[in-house]
Amino acid sequence: MTTKTSQKITPETPAEAPAVEAGTPAAPAAGSGPAAGSGPAPRRAHGGHTTRTAPPASPARRWGRFALHYVEMVIAMFAGMALLGMLLDAAGLGLSHREDPEPAYLVMALNMSVGMAVWMRYRGHGWASTLEMCAAMFVPVVPLFPLLWAGVIDSGGLMAAAHVAMFPLMLAAMLRRREEYLGCAG
């Protein structure tokens, strides 16, 4: 889809690019059109002046953003767990993982989810990807609670196994929407 410009856009030097006259289609955005990724970035009219759109990021840079976002999610998860856990303890609402492992784990998963959701929404991610990431906090207990109830694992085993499972589940959620995380909204 092309758009019409209402201003004349001229390059800084004649050799850079042809001028775009009023009423002619504007250049496609970087990363779109038949020659995406080739040649100089197109010029766009922006508030009466000309700007150059950023060239597409290299694959290494995009995967670096992906890895950074994963680390950010781990930090946000632990921050939510620690900060909200301290608030609950200070209010006398903390639960013992040894005495009440099921509700204690669910409250902790909620605290971790809140931390991640706040950070993801701040970074511009949509609700679907945010809720998928939060689900990674709760999914591990689906098979683990029955093992706890059957006496196969204890509360410590529940916490250890659930925390170990969260990390690959978070990665799976990110890989499922890899284009979103490679571009890293925000």
WOVEN-V923186 format. One record per backbone hydrogen bond with DSSP energy under -1.0 kcal/mol. CO is the residue of the C=O (numbers start at 1). NH is the residue of the N-H. If there is no record, write none. Layout:
# WOVEN-V923186
co: [CO | CO]
nh: [NH | NH]
This chain:
# WOVEN-V923186
co: [3 | 5 | 9 | 13 | 20 | 21 | 24 | 29 | 33 | 35 | 42 | 44 | 46 | 49 | 51 | 58 | 59 | 60 | 61 | 62 | 63 | 64 | 65 | 66 | 67 | 68 | 69 | 70 | 71 | 72 | 73 | 74 | 75 | 76 | 77 | 78 | 79 | 80 | 81 | 82 | 83 | 84 | 85 | 86 | 87 | 88 | 89 | 96 | 100 | 101 | 102 | 103 | 104 | 105 | 106 | 107 | 108 | 109 | 110 | 111 | 112 | 113 | 114 | 115 | 116 | 117 | 118 | 119 | 120 | 121 | 126 | 127 | 128 | 129 | 130 | 131 | 132 | 134 | 135 | 135 | 138 | 139 | 140 | 141 | 144 | 145 | 146 | 147 | 147 | 148 | 154 | 155 | 156 | 157 | 158 | 159 | 160 | 161 | 162 | 165 | 166 | 167 | 168 | 169 | 170 | 171 | 172 | 175 | 177 | 178 | 179 | 180]
nh: [26 | 23 | 20 | 16 | 9 | 24 | 5 | 32 | 36 | 38 | 53 | 51 | 49 | 46 | 44 | 62 | 63 | 64 | 65 | 66 | 67 | 68 | 69 | 70 | 71 | 72 | 73 | 74 | 75 | 76 | 77 | 78 | 79 | 80 | 81 | 82 | 83 | 84 | 85 | 86 | 87 | 88 | 89 | 90 | 91 | 93 | 92 | 100 | 104 | 105 | 106 | 107 | 108 | 109 | 110 | 111 | 112 | 113 | 114 | 115 | 116 | 117 | 118 | 119 | 120 | 121 | 122 | 123 | 125 | 124 | 130 | 131 | 132 | 133 | 134 | 135 | 136 | 137 | 138 | 139 | 141 | 142 | 144 | 145 | 148 | 149 | 150 | 152 | 153 | 151 | 158 | 159 | 160 | 161 | 162 | 163 | 164 | 165 | 166 | 169 | 170 | 171 | 172 | 173 | 174 | 175 | 176 | 178 | 181 | 182 | 183 | 184]
